[in-house]
Amino acid sequence: MNELLSGLVTGPTLASYVETMSLSDHNDLADSQNIATKSADLGYYRYADSDSWFLEYLETMDYLGWTVNSDIKELTHNDVTLSLADYIVWMFKDPVEKNAMIDTFDALKSNNPAMLSLGEETGEGQTLQVIPAKYDLQGNLFITIIQVQLFSETKNGNFLFWNWEDRSTKIIRRAVHLMLNREKFAQNRARLKLLIDRYRMARFSLRKKNSLIESL
């Protein structure tokens, strides 16, 4: 276990750890994101056909061992005037998840390489994936994959923390819950290693504020 880990940035994904995450689960989540993202990118352009991209992405996650255990819920919010980070924090009703997301954003603010990478991979917020991750009492790992799309006539490099005052700004979000099937994931580990050697993306481990932040 590593009590300092707050989250992860890899590709267009920002993961937030609701509680202490083991290093093996941290790495397995990063590897899964890399492979699922590359698989979806091979089939669809994520900015133009986000629905199909997201479905392909989920199919790959399921194949690797992340069992989808809910329907996809979609919501549209018009006339958004708060920052994208504030909007994401607002989405969480559980105060523990909300505080974990705040800690993750605090860590991200201090990591310029991670910020730059996330901006490039998401088209400055055009399509971003946020993943809170937590364990249940039996040690099962659960994640919620939240796809957030930002539509605005204004572009800003500080897209996460800029207060959007343009009344035409709109956000679409899709959310689905998954659980890691460790047995299935273990069966796919050899295949996973071959794929990750081919499709590895830059990844950044986010550590809680006032601690070291490292990129892997």
Buried (B, 14 or more C-beta within 10 A) or exposed (E): EEEBBBBBBBBBBBBBBBEEBBEEBBBBBBBBBBBBBBBBBEBBEBEEBBEBBBBBBBBBBBBBBBEBEEEBEEEEEEEBEBBBBBBBBEBBEEEEBBEBBBBBBBBBBBBEEBBEBBBEBBBBBBBBBBBBBBBEEEEEBBBBBBBBBBBBEEEBEEBBBBEBEEEEBBBBBBBBBBBBBBEBBEEBEEEBEEBBEEBBBBBBBBBBEEBEBEEE
